[in-house]
Every structure is written in structure tokens, then in C-alpha cells.
């Protein structure tokens, strides 16, 4: 106790007395170096508390500790590096209240630094545990064969109540390798600004990588395999709560037919803005991507490289429900989904939806299934520039406030190519659909709002308005009081309807081939525009329209001119 500058090195401690605190114990010291010791203890292996200055625990071997292999509480400038720890009665390494700790290149659950495993369940707790230690890093460690002695015990790496922590790093060599964990592979909870990168996780009993209540987290470039398939409410990579979650460029891999992963990626209850992009997900038991009760979600992105690649999901390729926005959009874009057991993309109760440029092949049910898509606002302003007493905004974009399903390619699905129900201001344009078992597009209960519009070229001068254009040319405008189904290319080889629509407002310009019943079926709809369609090889009617009506409230204004007021 109270030792400064101590160097404890080259010792061999075996069978320490039963009343001892540990094999090697320091308290209230400073600038400690504990190095190249071999400790076999019936208490904790190495115990350090209240150490100031720069403290190092290096290249020690700890085995048969009754509790923790290495236990540190309240040490400054701490480095724990290249230690070998096996056969512990609790955690392999347990660090608390030690800001800036560096935990690197340790072997936990191994016999030596040469990576020979010490045997199943030889670490009876978490492999590496970090608590209340901000600005810490856990890099280049290998952890295996943890066991669980109770709830939330037995993760490979477990971080809690710590901000600005890095698990892994920007380089491949920084990543941790975690295998055969009795709880989660890597678990980080109740912190802010967490980074989990370049780790390899396999054989976790629960979740491969788990983030709980993280305020801003980046989970990227990790590889996960072999998590527990029975936990269908979790995934290989899962987050619960928190905000501003990014899950990017990870690989979730299973051997074909093994299905030992539950969901591929799962986000639940995340606020702020959340992104799932550029991940590769193969052979998962549940959905490839599962997002629930979250805000401002983007799945994929602007370009093909941002899209997720999902192959052989046991249920939906992408599933999202109760997704809301704060003036933004829910976007599902540029993803590739092959061989999903149910729907390629399934969205239910989602605001401000954009489903664009996805490629879906061989879905067991619908290619795209969307239900209860809503809009939060009738006005979205793109640009507004204040120039003194006047305002120039060319253009101001006040719309299109629509649920957009556009540019998707759907091939070889068992049921409908696109199935829509209870959609507000649907805008279904330029999709390509081939080889569906039932309808190319099946839509019901599509409704519109009266607040939607496209306004451009507004100039305000001396409190007047000069040159306002509302809408485009009346014959081509798609922006007022209509649901649009336009320019889709549909080739249905099985003998079913290409498009069957009830309670919708508009469809136009579609190429349709080989329909078992009607080429276009419209029933119980308002404000319907059917034009420029190409229909071939139908089994019943080319176009079948019944019980349709118009509303008197539709107004198109091409040009308004105001000078010196209205």
C-alpha cells in the first residue's frame, strides 16, 4: 500500500493463502509496473486499487483465480497488455473507474499467447469487463469460452456506463476476436459516442454485438457468425434504445442452410437519425434487417454501394414497423435482397416513406409489402433565401409529400410483386416486376390529402408575389390530389392479375404482359386517371373499372401574377 514507482516482475506465486485478497495486491500506489509474473491463486490474480501516475500490467499469466484474473479499480493512465488469463471463477479482466484505460493484446480463456484454448467455460464470467471508464480502448484482444453464472454474465467483452469508448478500431489489427461466449459476444450499454469496429465475433449464446441505450454509436466493419437462432427478438447485431445509431459495412455470415443467426441486424426504439448501410447478411433465421419503433431510419442510401446485400433470410429481407420521422423521411434504397422466406421488403405503420431502387429476387411471399404508410406534413420547403426586403426562392419545393415506391426491380416472387394497403398519397413509379405468382401490383385503400402540391418559381418583391407556378402542365402533373401508379413494367407469367386496385385515386402509363385476369382493375376509387398503358395477353378484361368517382375539390393553378400585394 502507498507504494510509488514499484516494479513487480518475474515472480511465480502459487497457492496463495486463503485469507489473502489476491495473488498480487497493490493499494494506493503510483506509477506501478506489474510485469511477467505467473500467478495461480485461490483468490483474485492481480488486484490494483487507487493507483495514480502511469500504471502498467504487462505480460503476466494468471490461472486458477477463484474470482477475477485481473481486477483494477480507480487507476490512472492504465495499460493492461499481453496478459494470459485462464480458468477464473469470475471475470477474466475487470476494470472500473479508470478513465483512459488501454486494454490490448490480452488472451482470455487461452493457455498462452499462442492461442491454444484452455477449455470450454473456463472463464466463469465476462472475458473483459469495463465499467465507468470514459475514453478507454479495448483493442487486439482474443477472448474465448466464457460461461454464465447468472443473468447478464458471460459476455466476451462487456462495457457499461462509459463514454467515448472504442472496442476494436479503424485498423483490422485493432479488432478483437471473441468466440464461444455464454452471453453476448460484445456488449456495450449506457454510454455515448461508442465505436465498435473490425471485431470478429462467433458462437455467442445470445447476440453477437449488442448496444443498449447508446447515445451515438458507430458499429462498422465487424464480422459476426453463429449467434443463437432461438432469440428471434434479437439479432447478430442488435441495439435497444439510444439514438443516432449507425450500423455500416458489417458482415453476418453463416454456412448455407445452417440458419444459426436470429435476425441479421435489429434496431429497436432508437431516436435521432439512424442508418443501416453497406452490410452483407447471409443465411439468417429471421429477417435480414429488422427495425422497430425508431425515428428517421435509412436502410441503404443514395448509391448502390450504400445498399445492404441480403441473401437467404428465413423471414423478410427487410422489416420495419412503427417508424416515425421528425421532418425527414424513412428511406429504404438501393438494397439487394435474394431468397427471402417471406417478403422482400415489409413496412407497416411508417411515416414519409421512400422505397427506391431496390432489387428483390425470389421472395417467398410479396416482393414489397407496405401497409399503413402515412405523411406527417403537407409542406416541405427545400430552399428559401432572404435578400433584404425581398425573398427569392427559385424553386421552393412544397411537396411532393408522397409515399414513394420507385425504381425497384422485383423478380420471381411467390405472391404479389408490390402489395399496398392503406397508403396515403401513393407514388408508385418506374418499377420493373417479372414473374409473380399472383398480382404484379395489388393495391387497396389508397387515399390522398388535400394539402399536397408542387410549387416552384416564387419571387417576393415589396411584399408582393411575382411569377407563381403551382403544379406542372395539367395533363402531366402528378402532384395534386392523386395517388400515382405510373410507368411500371410488369411481366407476370403466372395466370393472375397484373394489377388489382380498390379505393385508389390514380394509375397511369404501365406496360403489362401476360395477365390471367384483368390487365388493370380499378374499383371504388376517387380521382382516377388511367392513361398510356400497354396491356397484352390478359385472361379477362384489359381494363375493368367500377364504382369510381371524382371529388369537386381538385384545383390546378398554372400561373398566378401578383403586383404590389394580392
C-alpha positions as CSV (number, residue, x, y, z in Angstrom):
1,X,0.0,0.0,0.0
2,X,1.1,3.5,-0.7
3,X,4.0,2.4,-3.0
4,X,5.4,4.7,-5.6
5,X,7.3,3.5,-8.7
6,X,7.2,-0.1,-7.8
7,X,8.4,-2.7,-10.3
8,X,6.9,-6.2,-9.6
9,X,8.4,-8.6,-12.2
10,X,9.5,-12.2,-12.7
11,X,7.6,-13.7,-9.7
12,X,5.9,-17.0,-9.5
13,X,3.1,-17.2,-7.0
14,X,1.2,-20.5,-6.4
15,X,-1.5,-21.4,-3.8
16,X,-1.7,-18.0,-2.0
17,X,-3.1,-18.2,1.5
18,X,-6.9,-18.4,1.7
19,X,-7.2,-15.2,3.7
20,X,-5.3,-13.1,1.1
21,X,-7.0,-10.6,-1.2
22,X,-5.3,-11.9,-4.2
23,X,-2.1,-13.3,-5.6
24,X,-0.6,-9.8,-6.1
25,X,-2.3,-6.8,-4.5
26,X,-1.4,-3.1,-4.5
27,X,-3.4,-0.3,-3.0
28,X,-2.8,3.5,-3.0
29,X,0.3,3.2,-5.1
30,X,1.6,5.2,-8.1
31,X,3.5,4.5,-11.3
32,X,3.2,0.8,-10.9
33,X,4.6,-1.8,-13.3
34,X,3.4,-5.4,-12.8
35,X,5.2,-7.5,-15.4
36,X,5.9,-11.1,-16.4
37,X,4.6,-12.7,-13.3
38,X,3.0,-16.2,-13.1
39,X,0.1,-16.4,-10.6
40,X,-2.0,-19.3,-9.7
41,X,-4.2,-18.1,-6.8
42,X,-7.3,-19.2,-4.9
43,X,-8.3,-15.5,-4.8
44,X,-8.1,-12.8,-7.5
45,X,-4.9,-13.0,-9.6
46,X,-3.8,-9.3,-9.7
47,X,-5.6,-6.6,-7.7
48,X,-4.8,-2.9,-8.2
49,X,-6.7,-0.1,-6.5
50,X,-6.4,3.7,-6.2
51,X,-3.2,3.9,-8.4
52,X,-2.1,7.3,-9.7
53,X,0.5,8.3,-12.3
54,X,1.2,5.8,-15.1
55,X,0.3,2.2,-14.3
56,X,1.1,-1.0,-16.3
57,X,0.0,-4.6,-16.1
58,X,2.1,-6.4,-18.7
59,X,2.7,-10.0,-20.0
60,X,1.5,-11.8,-16.8
61,X,0.0,-15.2,-16.7
62,X,-2.9,-15.8,-14.3
63,X,-4.7,-19.1,-13.8
64,X,-7.0,-20.8,-11.3
65,X,-8.1,-17.5,-9.8
66,X,-11.1,-18.0,-7.5
67,X,-12.5,-14.6,-8.6
68,X,-11.2,-12.2,-11.3
69,X,-7.9,-12.8,-13.2
70,X,-7.1,-9.1,-13.2
71,X,-9.1,-6.6,-11.0
72,X,-8.4,-2.9,-11.2
73,X,-10.4,-0.1,-9.5
74,X,-9.6,3.6,-9.9
75,X,-6.2,3.6,-11.7
76,X,-5.0,6.5,-13.9
77,X,-3.2,6.1,-17.3
78,X,-3.7,2.3,-17.1
79,X,-2.3,-0.2,-19.7
80,X,-3.3,-3.9,-19.5
81,X,-1.4,-5.6,-22.3
82,X,-0.4,-9.1,-23.4
83,X,-1.6,-10.9,-20.3
84,X,-2.8,-14.5,-20.5
85,X,-5.7,-15.5,-18.3
86,X,-7.5,-18.8,-17.9
87,X,-9.6,-20.8,-15.5
88,X,-11.1,-17.9,-13.5
89,X,-14.0,-18.1,-11.0
90,X,-15.3,-14.7,-12.2
91,X,-14.3,-12.2,-14.9
92,X,-11.1,-12.6,-16.8
93,X,-10.2,-8.8,-16.7
94,X,-12.4,-6.4,-14.6
95,X,-11.6,-2.7,-14.9
96,X,-13.6,0.0,-13.1
97,X,-13.4,3.8,-12.7
98,X,-10.2,4.0,-14.8
99,X,-10.6,6.7,-17.5
100,X,-8.4,6.3,-20.5
101,X,-7.6,2.6,-19.8
102,X,-5.9,0.8,-22.7
103,X,-6.7,-3.0,-22.7
104,X,-4.8,-4.5,-25.5
105,X,-3.5,-7.8,-26.9
106,X,-4.6,-9.9,-24.0
107,X,-5.5,-13.6,-24.3
108,X,-8.5,-14.5,-22.1
109,X,-9.5,-18.2,-21.9
110,X,-6.3,-19.3,-23.6
111,X,-3.3,-21.2,-22.2
112,X,-0.8,-18.9,-23.8
113,X,-0.3,-16.0,-26.3
114,X,-0.1,-18.7,-29.0
115,X,-3.9,-19.0,-28.8
116,X,-4.4,-22.5,-27.5
117,X,-7.8,-22.5,-25.8
118,X,-7.9,-23.6,-22.2
119,X,-11.2,-25.4,-22.5
120,X,-15.0,-24.9,-22.5
121,X,-16.4,-22.4,-20.0
122,X,-13.0,-21.8,-18.3
123,X,-13.8,-18.1,-17.7
124,X,-16.8,-18.1,-15.3
125,X,-17.9,-14.5,-16.0
126,X,-17.2,-11.8,-18.7
127,X,-14.0,-12.1,-20.6
128,X,-13.2,-8.4,-20.4
129,X,-15.4,-6.1,-18.3
130,X,-15.1,-2.3,-18.3
131,X,-17.3,-0.1,-16.1
132,X,-17.5,3.7,-15.6
133,X,-14.3,4.3,-17.5
134,X,-14.5,7.0,-20.2
135,X,-12.2,7.4,-23.2
136,X,-11.0,3.8,-22.9
137,X,-9.9,1.4,-25.7
138,X,-10.2,-2.4,-25.9
139,X,-8.1,-3.5,-28.9
140,X,-6.5,-6.6,-30.3
141,X,-7.6,-9.0,-27.6
142,X,-8.7,-12.6,-28.0
143,X,-11.4,-13.9,-25.8
144,X,-12.9,-17.4,-25.7
145,X,-15.0,-19.9,-23.7
146,X,-16.8,-17.6,-21.2
147,X,-19.6,-19.2,-19.1
148,X,-22.6,-17.7,-17.4
149,X,-23.3,-18.0,-13.7
150,X,-26.3,-15.7,-13.7
151,X,-28.3,-13.1,-15.7
152,X,-26.1,-10.8,-17.9
153,X,-22.9,-12.6,-17.1
154,X,-20.7,-14.3,-19.6
155,X,-20.2,-11.8,-22.4
156,X,-16.9,-11.9,-24.2
157,X,-16.4,-8.1,-23.8
158,X,-18.8,-6.1,-21.6
159,X,-18.7,-2.3,-21.4
160,X,-21.1,-0.3,-19.3
161,X,-21.6,3.4,-18.2
162,X,-18.6,4.6,-20.2
163,X,-18.5,7.3,-22.8
164,X,-16.2,7.7,-25.8
165,X,-15.1,4.0,-25.7
166,X,-13.6,2.2,-28.7
167,X,-13.9,-1.6,-29.0
168,X,-11.7,-2.6,-31.9
169,X,-10.5,0.3,-34.1
170,X,-10.0,1.7,-37.6
171,X,-7.4,-0.9,-38.5
172,X,-8.0,-4.6,-38.9
173,X,-5.3,-5.4,-36.3
174,X,-7.2,-3.3,-33.7
175,X,-10.2,-5.7,-33.8
176,X,-10.9,-8.1,-31.0
177,X,-11.6,-11.8,-31.7
178,X,-14.4,-13.2,-29.5
179,X,-15.6,-16.7,-29.7
180,X,-17.9,-19.1,-27.7
181,X,-19.5,-16.6,-25.3
182,X,-22.2,-17.7,-22.9
183,X,-24.0,-14.3,-23.2
184,X,-23.3,-11.6,-25.8
185,X,-20.1,-11.6,-27.8
186,X,-19.6,-7.9,-27.4
187,X,-21.9,-5.8,-25.2
188,X,-21.8,-2.0,-24.8
189,X,-24.5,-0.3,-22.8
190,X,-25.4,3.1,-21.2
191,X,-22.8,5.2,-22.9
192,X,-22.3,7.9,-25.5
193,X,-20.1,8.0,-28.6
194,X,-19.3,4.3,-28.8
195,X,-17.2,2.9,-31.6
196,X,-17.2,-0.9,-32.4
197,X,-15.2,-1.7,-35.4
198,X,-13.3,-4.5,-37.1
199,X,-14.1,-7.1,-34.5
200,X,-14.8,-10.8,-35.3
201,X,-17.5,-12.5,-33.2
202,X,-18.6,-16.1,-33.4
203,X,-20.5,-18.6,-31.4
204,X,-22.4,-16.3,-29.0
205,X,-25.2,-17.8,-27.0
206,X,-27.3,-14.6,-27.3
207,X,-26.3,-11.6,-29.5
208,X,-23.1,-11.2,-31.5
209,X,-22.8,-7.5,-30.9
210,X,-25.3,-5.7,-28.6
211,X,-25.7,-2.0,-27.9
212,X,-28.1,-0.8,-25.2
213,X,-29.1,2.8,-24.7
214,X,-26.2,4.2,-26.6
215,X,-26.3,7.9,-27.5
216,X,-24.5,8.0,-30.8
217,X,-22.9,4.7,-31.8
218,X,-20.9,3.5,-34.8
219,X,-20.9,-0.3,-35.4
220,X,-18.9,-0.9,-38.5
221,X,-16.7,-3.4,-40.3
222,X,-17.4,-6.3,-37.9
223,X,-17.9,-9.9,-38.8
224,X,-20.5,-12.0,-36.9
225,X,-21.5,-15.6,-37.2
226,X,-23.1,-18.3,-35.1
227,X,-25.4,-16.4,-32.7
228,X,-28.4,-18.1,-31.1
229,X,-31.2,-18.6,-33.6
230,X,-33.8,-19.1,-30.8
231,X,-33.7,-15.5,-29.8
232,X,-35.9,-14.2,-32.7
233,X,-36.4,-10.8,-31.0
234,X,-32.6,-10.1,-31.2
235,X,-30.1,-10.3,-34.0
236,X,-26.5,-10.9,-34.8
237,X,-26.1,-7.2,-34.3
238,X,-28.7,-5.6,-32.1
239,X,-29.4,-2.2,-30.4
240,X,-32.1,-1.4,-28.0
241,X,-33.0,2.2,-27.1
242,X,-30.5,5.0,-27.6
243,X,-30.2,7.4,-30.5
244,X,-28.2,8.1,-33.7
245,X,-27.2,4.5,-34.4
246,X,-25.0,3.7,-37.5
247,X,-24.6,0.1,-38.5
248,X,-22.4,0.1,-41.5
249,X,-20.3,-2.3,-43.6
250,X,-20.6,-5.4,-41.3
251,X,-20.7,-9.0,-42.5
252,X,-23.1,-11.5,-41.0
253,X,-22.2,-14.9,-42.4
254,X,-23.5,-18.4,-42.0
255,X,-22.9,-21.6,-43.9
256,X,-25.7,-22.2,-46.3
257,X,-28.6,-23.9,-44.5
258,X,-27.3,-23.5,-41.0
259,X,-29.6,-20.6,-40.0
260,X,-27.8,-20.3,-36.6
261,X,-28.3,-16.4,-36.5
262,X,-31.7,-14.9,-35.4
263,X,-32.3,-11.6,-37.0
264,X,-29.4,-10.3,-39.0
265,X,-29.4,-6.6,-37.8
266,X,-32.0,-5.3,-35.4
267,X,-32.6,-1.7,-34.2
268,X,-35.3,-1.2,-31.6
269,X,-36.5,2.1,-30.1
270,X,-33.8,4.4,-31.4
271,X,-34.3,8.1,-31.6
272,X,-32.4,10.7,-33.6
273,X,-31.3,9.6,-37.1
274,X,-30.4,6.0,-37.7
275,X,-28.5,4.4,-40.6
276,X,-28.1,0.8,-41.7
277,X,-25.9,0.7,-44.8
278,X,-23.5,-1.4,-46.8
279,X,-23.9,-4.6,-44.7
280,X,-23.7,-8.1,-46.1
281,X,-26.1,-10.5,-44.4
282,X,-26.2,-14.2,-45.4
283,X,-28.3,-17.1,-44.2
284,X,-30.2,-15.8,-41.1
285,X,-33.1,-17.5,-39.4
286,X,-35.3,-14.4,-39.1
287,X,-35.3,-11.1,-41.1
288,X,-32.2,-9.8,-42.6
289,X,-32.8,-6.3,-41.2
290,X,-35.5,-5.6,-38.5
291,X,-36.2,-2.1,-37.3
292,X,-38.9,-1.3,-34.8
293,X,-40.3,1.9,-33.1
294,X,-37.5,4.2,-34.3
295,X,-37.1,7.6,-36.0
296,X,-35.5,8.9,-39.2
297,X,-34.4,5.5,-40.4
298,X,-32.4,5.0,-43.6
299,X,-31.8,1.4,-44.8
300,X,-29.4,1.6,-47.7
301,X,-28.6,5.0,-49.2
302,X,-28.1,7.2,-52.2
303,X,-26.0,4.9,-54.3
304,X,-25.6,1.2,-54.9
305,X,-22.5,1.0,-52.7
306,X,-24.7,2.2,-49.7
307,X,-27.2,-0.6,-50.2
308,X,-27.3,-3.7,-48.0
309,X,-26.9,-7.2,-49.5
310,X,-29.2,-9.7,-48.0
311,X,-29.2,-13.4,-49.1
312,X,-31.4,-16.2,-47.8
313,X,-33.3,-14.6,-44.9
314,X,-35.7,-17.1,-43.3
315,X,-38.4,-14.4,-43.0
316,X,-38.4,-10.9,-44.5
317,X,-35.4,-9.4,-46.2
318,X,-36.1,-6.0,-44.6
319,X,-38.8,-5.5,-42.0
320,X,-39.8,-2.1,-40.5
321,X,-42.7,-1.2,-38.2
322,X,-43.7,1.9,-36.3
323,X,-41.1,4.1,-37.9
324,X,-41.6,7.9,-37.5
325,X,-39.8,11.0,-38.7
326,X,-39.0,14.4,-37.5
327,X,-39.4,16.3,-40.7
328,X,-37.3,13.8,-42.6
329,X,-38.0,10.5,-44.4
330,X,-38.0,6.8,-43.8
331,X,-35.8,5.6,-46.7
332,X,-35.2,2.0,-48.0
333,X,-33.0,2.4,-51.0
334,X,-30.6,0.5,-53.2
335,X,-30.7,-2.7,-51.3
336,X,-30.3,-6.2,-52.9
337,X,-32.5,-9.0,-51.4
338,X,-32.4,-12.5,-52.7
339,X,-34.3,-15.6,-51.4
340,X,-36.3,-14.2,-48.5
341,X,-38.6,-16.7,-46.9
342,X,-41.5,-14.2,-46.7
343,X,-41.5,-10.6,-48.1
344,X,-38.5,-8.9,-49.7
345,X,-39.4,-5.6,-48.0
346,X,-42.2,-5.3,-45.5
347,X,-43.1,-2.0,-43.9
348,X,-46.1,-1.4,-41.6
349,X,-47.1,1.9,-39.9
350,X,-44.4,4.0,-41.3
351,X,-44.2,7.8,-42.0
352,X,-42.8,9.7,-45.0
353,X,-41.8,6.6,-46.9
354,X,-39.3,6.3,-49.8
355,X,-38.8,2.8,-51.2
356,X,-36.5,3.3,-54.2
357,X,-34.1,1.4,-56.4
358,X,-34.1,-1.9,-54.5
359,X,-33.6,-5.3,-56.3
360,X,-35.6,-8.2,-55.0
361,X,-35.4,-11.7,-56.3
362,X,-37.1,-15.0,-55.3
363,X,-39.3,-13.8,-52.4
364,X,-41.4,-16.4,-50.7
365,X,-44.4,-14.0,-50.4
366,X,-44.5,-10.4,-51.7
367,X,-41.6,-8.5,-53.3
368,X,-42.6,-5.3,-51.5
369,X,-45.4,-5.3,-48.9
370,X,-46.4,-1.9,-47.5
371,X,-49.3,-1.2,-45.1
372,X,-50.4,2.0,-43.4
373,X,-47.9,4.4,-44.8
374,X,-48.7,8.0,-43.6
375,X,-47.4,11.5,-44.0
376,X,-46.6,14.0,-41.3
377,X,-46.8,17.3,-43.2
378,X,-48.3,18.8,-46.3
379,X,-45.4,21.2,-46.8
380,X,-41.7,20.6,-47.2
381,X,-39.5,23.6,-48.1
382,X,-36.3,23.0,-50.0
383,X,-34.8,26.5,-50.2
384,X,-35.6,30.0,-49.0
385,X,-33.1,32.8,-49.5
386,X,-33.7,36.2,-47.8
387,X,-32.3,39.1,-49.7
388,X,-33.1,42.3,-47.7
389,X,-36.7,43.4,-48.2
390,X,-37.4,40.6,-50.8
391,X,-37.3,36.9,-50.9
392,X,-36.0,34.9,-53.8
393,X,-36.7,31.2,-53.8
394,X,-36.3,29.5,-57.2
395,X,-37.6,27.0,-56.7
396,X,-39.4,26.5,-53.4
397,X,-40.4,22.8,-53.1
398,X,-43.7,22.4,-51.2
399,X,-44.1,18.7,-51.9
400,X,-44.2,16.2,-53.3
401,X,-45.3,14.9,-49.9
402,X,-45.9,11.4,-51.0
403,X,-45.3,7.8,-50.1
404,X,-42.8,6.8,-52.8
405,X,-42.1,3.3,-54.2
406,X,-40.0,3.9,-57.2
407,X,-37.3,2.3,-59.4
408,X,-37.4,-1.1,-57.7
409,X,-36.7,-4.4,-59.6
410,X,-38.6,-7.4,-58.4
411,X,-38.2,-10.9,-60.0
412,X,-39.6,-14.3,-59.2
413,X,-41.9,-13.8,-56.2
414,X,-44.5,-16.3,-54.9
415,X,-47.3,-13.8,-54.4
416,X,-47.5,-10.1,-55.4
417,X,-44.7,-8.0,-56.8
418,X,-45.9,-4.9,-54.9
419,X,-48.7,-5.2,-52.3
420,X,-50.0,-1.9,-51.0
421,X,-52.8,-1.3,-48.4
422,X,-53.9,1.9,-46.6
423,X,-51.3,4.2,-48.3
424,X,-51.5,8.0,-48.2
425,X,-50.6,9.8,-51.5
426,X,-49.0,6.7,-53.1
427,X,-46.5,7.4,-55.8
428,X,-45.6,4.1,-57.5
429,X,-43.5,4.8,-60.5
430,X,-41.0,3.1,-62.8
431,X,-40.8,-0.3,-61.1
432,X,-39.9,-3.4,-63.0
433,X,-41.8,-6.6,-62.0
434,X,-41.3,-10.0,-63.5
435,X,-42.6,-13.5,-62.7
436,X,-45.0,-13.1,-59.9
437,X,-47.2,-15.8,-58.6
438,X,-50.2,-13.5,-58.2
439,X,-50.5,-9.8,-58.9
440,X,-47.9,-7.6,-60.4
441,X,-49.2,-4.7,-58.3
442,X,-52.0,-5.2,-55.8
443,X,-53.3,-2.0,-54.1
444,X,-56.2,-1.3,-51.8
445,X,-57.4,1.7,-49.8
446,X,-55.1,4.3,-51.3
447,X,-56.1,7.7,-50.1
448,X,-54.9,11.3,-50.7
449,X,-54.7,14.6,-48.8
450,X,-55.8,18.0,-50.0
451,X,-52.6,19.7,-48.7
452,X,-50.1,18.2,-51.2
453,X,-48.8,20.4,-54.0
454,X,-45.8,21.3,-56.1
455,X,-45.0,25.0,-56.1
456,X,-42.0,26.5,-57.8
457,X,-40.5,29.8,-59.0
458,X,-41.7,32.2,-56.3
459,X,-40.3,35.7,-56.1
460,X,-41.5,38.1,-53.5
461,X,-40.9,41.8,-54.2
462,X,-42.0,44.7,-52.0
463,X,-44.4,42.4,-50.1
464,X,-46.0,41.3,-53.4
465,X,-45.7,38.0,-55.3
466,X,-44.5,37.8,-58.9
467,X,-44.5,34.7,-61.0
468,X,-46.0,31.8,-59.1
469,X,-46.4,28.4,-60.8
470,X,-48.5,25.7,-59.0
471,X,-48.1,22.3,-60.5
472,X,-46.7,21.3,-63.9
473,X,-48.7,21.1,-67.1
474,X,-52.2,19.9,-66.1
475,X,-52.1,16.9,-68.4
476,X,-48.9,15.6,-67.0
477,X,-49.0,16.8,-63.4
478,X,-48.8,14.1,-60.7
479,X,-48.8,16.3,-57.7
480,X,-52.3,17.3,-56.8
481,X,-54.9,15.0,-55.1
482,X,-53.9,11.8,-56.7
483,X,-52.2,8.5,-55.9
484,X,-49.9,7.8,-58.9
485,X,-49.1,4.4,-60.3
486,X,-47.1,5.2,-63.4
487,X,-44.5,3.9,-65.8
488,X,-44.1,0.5,-64.2
489,X,-43.1,-2.5,-66.3
490,X,-44.9,-5.7,-65.4
491,X,-44.5,-9.1,-66.8
492,X,-46.4,-11.8,-64.9
493,X,-46.0,-15.2,-66.3
494,X,-48.4,-17.0,-63.9
495,X,-52.1,-16.6,-64.6
496,X,-53.1,-13.9,-62.1
497,X,-54.0,-10.2,-62.3
498,X,-51.1,-7.9,-63.0
499,X,-52.8,-5.0,-61.2
500,X,-55.9,-5.2,-59.0
501,X,-56.7,-1.9,-57.2
502,X,-59.5,-0.9,-54.9
503,X,-60.1,2.5,-53.3
504,X,-57.3,4.4,-55.1
505,X,-57.1,7.7,-56.9
506,X,-54.8,7.4,-60.0
507,X,-52.8,5.0,-62.2
508,X,-51.2,5.7,-65.4
509,X,-48.7,4.6,-68.1
510,X,-47.8,1.0,-67.4
511,X,-46.6,-1.8,-69.6
512,X,-48.4,-5.1,-68.8
513,X,-47.8,-8.6,-70.2
514,X,-49.5,-12.0,-69.7
515,X,-52.3,-11.4,-67.2
516,X,-54.6,-14.2,-66.0
517,X,-57.5,-11.9,-65.3
518,X,-57.6,-8.1,-65.8
519,X,-54.8,-6.0,-67.0
520,X,-56.0,-3.1,-64.8
521,X,-58.7,-3.5,-62.2
522,X,-60.0,-0.3,-60.6
523,X,-62.8,-0.4,-58.0
524,X,-64.2,2.1,-55.5
525,X,-61.7,4.8,-56.4
526,X,-61.6,8.6,-56.5
527,X,-59.9,10.9,-59.0
528,X,-58.6,8.1,-61.1
529,X,-56.5,8.7,-64.2
530,X,-55.9,5.7,-66.5
531,X,-53.8,6.6,-69.5
532,X,-50.9,5.4,-71.7
533,X,-51.0,1.8,-70.6
534,X,-49.8,-1.1,-72.7
535,X,-51.7,-4.3,-71.9
536,X,-51.1,-7.6,-73.5
537,X,-52.2,-11.2,-73.1
538,X,-54.9,-10.8,-70.4
539,X,-57.2,-13.6,-69.3
540,X,-60.2,-11.4,-68.8
541,X,-60.6,-7.6,-69.3
542,X,-57.9,-5.3,-70.5
543,X,-59.2,-2.5,-68.2
544,X,-62.0,-3.1,-65.7
545,X,-63.4,0.0,-63.9
546,X,-66.3,0.0,-61.5
547,X,-67.7,2.3,-58.8
548,X,-65.3,5.1,-59.4
549,X,-65.9,8.8,-58.7
550,X,-64.4,12.2,-58.7
551,X,-64.3,14.9,-56.0
552,X,-65.0,18.5,-56.7
553,X,-62.2,19.9,-54.6
554,X,-59.4,19.3,-57.1
555,X,-58.0,22.6,-58.4
556,X,-55.0,23.1,-60.7
557,X,-53.5,26.6,-60.9
558,X,-51.0,27.1,-63.7
559,X,-49.9,30.8,-63.2
560,X,-50.7,33.5,-60.7
561,X,-49.4,37.0,-61.2
562,X,-49.4,39.5,-58.3
563,X,-48.1,43.0,-58.2
564,X,-48.0,45.2,-55.1
565,X,-50.0,42.8,-53.0
566,X,-52.8,40.4,-53.7
